[in-house]
Amino acid sequence: MSVAIENFVKAIYKNGKRDNNDTKPGNIAKELGISNAAATDMAKKLATKDLINYEKYQALQLTDKGTKVALNVIRKHRLWEALL
């Protein structure tokens, strides 16, 4: 799985856990420093891989498979932080 996909799924997971719970593609794009179009394209791509539920003009939601990927990415990043 590419770094871009991992970062995108992780951003959706983290935004979903925050108080504002705003996971619309525009907000994810802003957090990752990419364009809105790129975020929408990535969302469509991840929807075909069954990692997120994507509906036009709606917030992005991780599937069970997507949540597992996000948690694995977070664990991996924490392990690297601990080692460094």
DRENTORKOL-3810 file (N, C-alpha, C; in nm, 4 decimals):
REM DRENTORKOL-3810
@n.u->0.0845; n.v->-0.1173; n.w->0.0000; ca.u->0.0000; ca.v->0.0000; ca.w->0.0000; c.u->0.0895; c.v->0.1241; c.w->0.0000
@n.u->0.0534; n.v->0.2223; n.w->-0.0794; ca.u->0.1389; ca.v->0.3402; ca.w->-0.0946; c.u->0.1303; c.v->0.4319; c.w->0.0274
@n.u->0.2294; n.v->0.5157; n.w->0.0405; ca.u->0.2355; ca.v->0.6116; ca.w->0.1506; c.u->0.1189; c.v->0.7096; c.w->0.1412
@n.u->0.0827; n.v->0.7487; n.w->0.0198; ca.u->-0.0278; ca.v->0.8433; ca.w->0.0009; c.u->-0.1598; c.v->0.7848; c.w->0.0522
@n.u->-0.1837; n.v->0.6588; n.w->0.0228; ca.u->-0.3057; ca.v->0.5933; ca.w->0.0700; c.u->-0.3035; c.v->0.5838; c.w->0.2222
@n.u->-0.1902; n.v->0.5441; n.w->0.2778; ca.u->-0.1789; ca.v->0.5336; ca.w->0.4233; c.u->-0.2053; c.v->0.6680; c.w->0.4906
@n.u->-0.1459; n.v->0.7750; n.w->0.4376; ca.u->-0.1663; ca.v->0.9073; ca.w->0.4967; c.u->-0.3113; c.v->0.9534; c.w->0.4843
@n.u->-0.3749; n.v->0.9235; n.w->0.3726; ca.u->-0.5130; ca.v->0.9642; ca.w->0.3507; c.u->-0.6067; c.v->0.8936; c.w->0.4486
@n.u->-0.5890; n.v->0.7637; n.w->0.4626; ca.u->-0.6734; ca.v->0.6857; ca.w->0.5538; c.u->-0.6491; c.v->0.7303; c.w->0.6984
@n.u->-0.5245; n.v->0.7556; n.w->0.7321; ca.u->-0.4908; ca.v->0.8015; ca.w->0.8671; c.u->-0.5556; c.v->0.9378; c.w->0.8952
@n.u->-0.5540; n.v->1.0275; n.w->0.7971; ca.u->-0.6144; ca.v->1.1600; ca.w->0.8140; c.u->-0.7657; c.v->1.1490; c.w->0.8345
@n.u->-0.8304; n.v->1.0606; n.w->0.7598; ca.u->-0.9749; ca.v->1.0406; ca.w->0.7781; c.u->-1.0029; c.v->0.9883; c.w->0.9185
@n.u->-0.9228; n.v->0.8923; n.w->0.9624; ca.u->-0.9417; ca.v->0.8345; ca.w->1.0956; c.u->-0.9250; c.v->0.9407; c.w->1.2041
@n.u->-0.8178; n.v->1.0176; n.w->1.1956; ca.u->-0.7915; ca.v->1.1190; ca.w->1.2979; c.u->-0.8974; c.v->1.2288; c.w->1.2967
@n.u->-0.9387; n.v->1.2747; n.w->1.1783; ca.u->-1.0436; ca.v->1.3773; ca.w->1.1728; c.u->-1.1760; c.v->1.3238; c.w->1.2256
@n.u->-1.2020; n.v->1.1976; n.w->1.2042; ca.u->-1.3249; ca.v->1.1365; ca.w->1.2546; c.u->-1.3279; c.v->1.1279; c.w->1.4061
@n.u->-1.2118; n.v->1.1199; n.w->1.4683; ca.u->-1.2038; ca.v->1.1091; ca.w->1.6139; c.u->-1.2016; c.v->1.2448; c.w->1.6839
@n.u->-1.1802; n.v->1.3533; n.w->1.6093; ca.u->-1.1771; ca.v->1.4869; ca.w->1.6690; c.u->-1.3181; c.v->1.5333; c.w->1.7026
@n.u->-1.3258; n.v->1.6414; n.w->1.7773; ca.u->-1.4544; ca.v->1.6957; ca.w->1.8202; c.u->-1.5427; c.v->1.7385; c.w->1.7036
@n.u->-1.4816; n.v->1.8011; n.w->1.6008; ca.u->-1.5625; ca.v->1.8498; ca.w->1.4888; c.u->-1.6073; c.v->1.7380; c.w->1.3947
@n.u->-1.5411; n.v->1.6234; n.w->1.3986; ca.u->-1.5794; ca.v->1.5045; ca.w->1.3215; c.u->-1.6048; c.v->1.5374; c.w->1.1745
@n.u->-1.5214; n.v->1.6219; n.w->1.1157; ca.u->-1.5415; ca.v->1.6644; ca.w->0.9781; c.u->-1.4444; c.v->1.5934; c.w->0.8860
@n.u->-1.4947; n.v->1.4993; n.w->0.8092; ca.u->-1.4091; ca.v->1.4214; ca.w->0.7208; c.u->-1.4428; c.v->1.4439; c.w->0.5742
@n.u->-1.4936; n.v->1.5607; n.w->0.5406; ca.u->-1.5221; ca.v->1.5899; ca.w->0.4001; c.u->-1.3901; c.v->1.5994; c.w->0.3241
@n.u->-1.3921; n.v->1.5638; n.w->0.1967; ca.u->-1.2676; ca.v->1.5637; ca.w->0.1187; c.u->-1.1922; c.v->1.6962; c.w->0.1224
@n.u->-1.2631; n.v->1.8080; n.w->0.1256; ca.u->-1.1965; ca.v->1.9382; ca.w->0.1299; c.u->-1.1136; c.v->1.9571; c.w->0.2554
@n.u->-1.1634; n.v->1.9119; n.w->0.3677; ca.u->-1.0902; ca.v->1.9237; ca.w->0.4938; c.u->-0.9714; c.v->1.8275; c.w->0.4993
@n.u->-0.9891; n.v->1.7100; n.w->0.4439; ca.u->-0.8777; ca.v->1.6151; ca.w->0.4368; c.u->-0.7686; c.v->1.6721; c.w->0.3457
@n.u->-0.8095; n.v->1.7326; n.w->0.2349; ca.u->-0.7139; ca.v->1.7935; ca.w->0.1421; c.u->-0.6347; c.v->1.9030; c.w->0.2106
@n.u->-0.7030; n.v->1.9854; n.w->0.2874; ca.u->-0.6363; ca.v->2.0952; ca.w->0.3575; c.u->-0.5343; c.v->2.0408; c.w->0.4571
@n.u->-0.5708; n.v->1.9356; n.w->0.5281; ca.u->-0.4803; ca.v->1.8772; ca.w->0.6278; c.u->-0.3563; c.v->1.8159; c.w->0.5627
@n.u->-0.3743; n.v->1.7532; n.w->0.4471; ca.u->-0.2630; ca.v->1.6867; ca.w->0.3799; c.u->-0.1865; c.v->1.7785; c.w->0.2854
@n.u->-0.2396; n.v->1.8981; n.w->0.2614; ca.u->-0.1723; ca.v->1.9917; ca.w->0.1725; c.u->-0.1837; c.v->1.9551; c.w->0.0258
@n.u->-0.2983; n.v->1.8985; n.w->-0.0125; ca.u->-0.3226; ca.v->1.8624; ca.w->-0.1518; c.u->-0.4458; c.v->1.9372; c.w->-0.2008
@n.u->-0.4732; n.v->1.9300; n.w->-0.3293; ca.u->-0.5899; ca.v->1.9990; ca.w->-0.3843; c.u->-0.7178; c.v->1.9214; c.w->-0.3534
@n.u->-0.8297; n.v->1.9912; n.w->-0.3599; ca.u->-0.9591; ca.v->1.9255; ca.w->-0.3373; c.u->-0.9849; c.v->1.8173; c.w->-0.4414
@n.u->-0.9459; n.v->1.8445; n.w->-0.5653; ca.u->-0.9648; ca.v->1.7459; ca.w->-0.6722; c.u->-0.8840; c.v->1.6191; c.w->-0.6454
@n.u->-0.7621; n.v->1.6355; n.w->-0.5969; ca.u->-0.6788; ca.v->1.5189; ca.w->-0.5657; c.u->-0.7393; c.v->1.4375; c.w->-0.4518
@n.u->-0.7953; n.v->1.5066; n.w->-0.3532; ca.u->-0.8589; ca.v->1.4370; ca.w->-0.2407; c.u->-0.9825; c.v->1.3604; c.w->-0.2877
@n.u->-1.0604; n.v->1.4208; n.w->-0.3754; ca.u->-1.1794; ca.v->1.3532; ca.w->-0.4277; c.u->-1.1401; c.v->1.2324; c.w->-0.5115
@n.u->-1.0372; n.v->1.2475; n.w->-0.5939; ca.u->-0.9893; ca.v->1.1339; ca.w->-0.6745; c.u->-0.9406; c.v->1.0202; c.w->-0.5859
@n.u->-0.8675; n.v->1.0539; n.w->-0.4801; ca.u->-0.8183; ca.v->0.9512; ca.w->-0.3888; c.u->-0.9361; c.v->0.8837; c.w->-0.3170
@n.u->-1.0363; n.v->0.9615; n.w->-0.2797; ca.u->-1.1533; ca.v->0.9039; ca.w->-0.2130; c.u->-1.2240; c.v->0.8045; c.w->-0.3042
@n.u->-1.2392; n.v->0.8392; n.w->-0.4297; ca.u->-1.3025; ca.v->0.7475; ca.w->-0.5250; c.u->-1.2193; c.v->0.6205; c.w->-0.5413
@n.u->-1.0876; n.v->0.6365; n.w->-0.5467; ca.u->-0.9977; ca.v->0.5220; ca.w->-0.5607; c.u->-1.0081; c.v->0.4296; c.w->-0.4391
@n.u->-1.0119; n.v->0.4889; n.w->-0.3206; ca.u->-1.0200; ca.v->0.4076; ca.w->-0.1988; c.u->-1.1567; c.v->0.3422; c.w->-0.1838
@n.u->-1.2599; n.v->0.4049; n.w->-0.2374; ca.u->-1.3934; ca.v->0.3452; ca.w->-0.2338; c.u->-1.3974; c.v->0.2180; c.w->-0.3182
@n.u->-1.3241; n.v->0.2171; n.w->-0.4306; ca.u->-1.3204; ca.v->0.0960; ca.w->-0.5131; c.u->-1.2431; c.v->-0.0165; c.w->-0.4440
@n.u->-1.1516; n.v->0.0200; n.w->-0.3539; ca.u->-1.0749; ca.v->-0.0799; ca.w->-0.2783; c.u->-1.1448; c.v->-0.1182; c.w->-0.1483
@n.u->-1.2650; n.v->-0.0663; n.w->-0.1282; ca.u->-1.3470; ca.v->-0.0952; ca.w->-0.0100; c.u->-1.2791; c.v->-0.0513; c.w->0.1202
@n.u->-1.2081; n.v->0.0635; n.w->0.1154; ca.u->-1.1474; ca.v->0.1178; ca.w->0.2364; c.u->-1.2321; c.v->0.2287; c.w->0.2973
@n.u->-1.3088; n.v->0.2987; n.w->0.2121; ca.u->-1.3971; ca.v->0.4042; ca.w->0.2626; c.u->-1.5315; c.v->0.3972; c.w->0.1918
@n.u->-1.6298; n.v->0.4640; n.w->0.2531; ca.u->-1.7586; ca.v->0.4849; ca.w->0.1888; c.u->-1.7580; c.v->0.6268; c.w->0.1351
@n.u->-1.7740; n.v->0.6409; n.w->0.0044; ca.u->-1.7704; ca.v->0.7720; ca.w->-0.0589; c.u->-1.9035; c.v->0.8019; c.w->-0.1247
@n.u->-1.9605; n.v->0.9152; n.w->-0.0895; ca.u->-2.0780; ca.v->0.9693; ca.w->-0.1575; c.u->-2.0503; c.v->1.1157; c.w->-0.1847
@n.u->-2.0875; n.v->1.1598; n.w->-0.3023; ca.u->-2.0617; ca.v->1.2970; ca.w->-0.3432; c.u->-2.1211; c.v->1.3948; c.w->-0.2423
@n.u->-2.0426; n.v->1.4954; n.w->-0.2031; ca.u->-2.0805; ca.v->1.6030; ca.w->-0.1105; c.u->-2.1069; c.v->1.5543; c.w->0.0327
@n.u->-2.0617; n.v->1.4354; n.w->0.0671; ca.u->-2.0814; ca.v->1.3820; ca.w->0.2017; c.u->-1.9458; c.v->1.3571; c.w->0.2673
@n.u->-1.9493; n.v->1.3471; n.w->0.3988; ca.u->-1.8271; ca.v->1.3163; ca.w->0.4735; c.u->-1.7813; c.v->1.1741; c.w->0.4401
@n.u->-1.6509; n.v->1.1548; n.w->0.4441; ca.u->-1.5923; ca.v->1.0237; ca.w->0.4161; c.u->-1.5981; c.v->0.9384; c.w->0.5418
@n.u->-1.6308; n.v->0.8122; n.w->0.5243; ca.u->-1.6365; ca.v->0.7198; ca.w->0.6368; c.u->-1.5529; c.v->0.5969; c.w->0.6047
@n.u->-1.4722; n.v->0.5577; n.w->0.7001; ca.u->-1.3912; ca.v->0.4372; ca.w->0.6827; c.u->-1.4771; c.v->0.3128; c.w->0.6975
@n.u->-1.4497; n.v->0.2134; n.w->0.6162; ca.u->-1.5123; ca.v->0.0829; ca.w->0.6343; c.u->-1.4343; c.v->0.0102; c.w->0.7445
@n.u->-1.4785; n.v->-0.1085; n.w->0.7792; ca.u->-1.4044; ca.v->-0.1866; ca.w->0.8789; c.u->-1.2629; c.v->-0.2154; c.w->0.8301
@n.u->-1.2514; n.v->-0.2472; n.w->0.7032; ca.u->-1.1198; ca.v->-0.2730; ca.w->0.6431; c.u->-1.0334; c.v->-0.1464; c.w->0.6475
@n.u->-1.0935; n.v->-0.0307; n.w->0.6177; ca.u->-1.0211; ca.v->0.0958; ca.w->0.6209; c.u->-0.9767; c.v->0.1337; c.w->0.7607
@n.u->-1.0602; n.v->0.1045; n.w->0.8596; ca.u->-1.0248; ca.v->0.1331; ca.w->0.9985; c.u->-0.9058; c.v->0.0485; c.w->1.0412
@n.u->-0.9035; n.v->-0.0766; n.w->1.0006; ca.u->-0.7898; ca.v->-0.1640; ca.w->1.0324; c.u->-0.6615; c.v->-0.1112; c.w->0.9705
@n.u->-0.6709; n.v->-0.0650; n.w->0.8464; ca.u->-0.5531; ca.v->-0.0092; ca.w->0.7787; c.u->-0.5049; c.v->0.1146; c.w->0.8536
@n.u->-0.5977; n.v->0.2031; n.w->0.8903; ca.u->-0.5608; ca.v->0.3263; ca.w->0.9611; c.u->-0.4939; c.v->0.2952; c.w->1.0949
@n.u->-0.5482; n.v->0.2012; n.w->1.1693; ca.u->-0.4900; ca.v->0.1655; ca.w->1.2979; c.u->-0.3513; c.v->0.1037; c.w->1.2806
@n.u->-0.3326; n.v->0.0241; n.w->1.1768; ca.u->-0.2000; ca.v->-0.0339; ca.w->1.1496; c.u->-0.0992; c.v->0.0743; c.w->1.1144
@n.u->-0.1419; n.v->0.1744; n.w->1.0379; ca.u->-0.0530; ca.v->0.2847; ca.w->1.0017; c.u->-0.0135; c.v->0.3633; c.w->1.1267
@n.u->-0.1113; n.v->0.3904; n.w->1.2127; ca.u->-0.0827; ca.v->0.4646; ca.w->1.3356; c.u->0.0139; c.v->0.3859; c.w->1.4238
@n.u->-0.0085; n.v->0.2565; n.w->1.4357; ca.u->0.0825; ca.v->0.1716; ca.w->1.5147; c.u->0.2240; c.v->0.1739; c.w->1.4580
@n.u->0.2324; n.v->0.1626; n.w->1.3265; ca.u->0.3632; ca.v->0.1631; ca.w->1.2606; c.u->0.4353; c.v->0.2959; c.w->1.2849
@n.u->0.3637; n.v->0.4074; n.w->1.2756; ca.u->0.4252; ca.v->0.5382; ca.w->1.2986; c.u->0.4692; c.v->0.5538; c.w->1.4441
@n.u->0.3903; n.v->0.5025; n.w->1.5356; ca.u->0.4288; ca.v->0.5097; ca.w->1.6776; c.u->0.5518; c.v->0.4249; c.w->1.7065
@n.u->0.5633; n.v->0.3102; n.w->1.6412; ca.u->0.6826; ca.v->0.2273; ca.w->1.6590; c.u->0.8060; c.v->0.2990; c.w->1.6094
@n.u->0.7956; n.v->0.3635; n.w->1.4941; ca.u->0.9098; ca.v->0.4405; ca.w->1.4416; c.u->0.9457; c.v->0.5542; c.w->1.5333
@n.u->0.8454; n.v->0.6230; n.w->1.5897; ca.u->0.8727; ca.v->0.7323; ca.w->1.6832; c.u->0.9457; c.v->0.6793; c.w->1.8065
@n.u->0.9039; n.v->0.5636; n.w->1.8547; ca.u->0.9670; ca.v->0.5074; ca.w->1.9739; c.u->1.1120; c.v->0.4666; c.w->1.9446
@n.u->1.1368; n.v->0.4144; n.w->1.8266; ca.u->1.2720; ca.v->0.3734; ca.w->1.7921; c.u->1.3659; c.v->0.4920; c.w->1.7717
@n.u->1.3096; n.v->0.6008; n.w->1.7218; ca.u->1.3939; ca.v->0.7172; ca.w->1.6961; c.u->1.4070; c.v->0.7990; c.w->1.8226
END
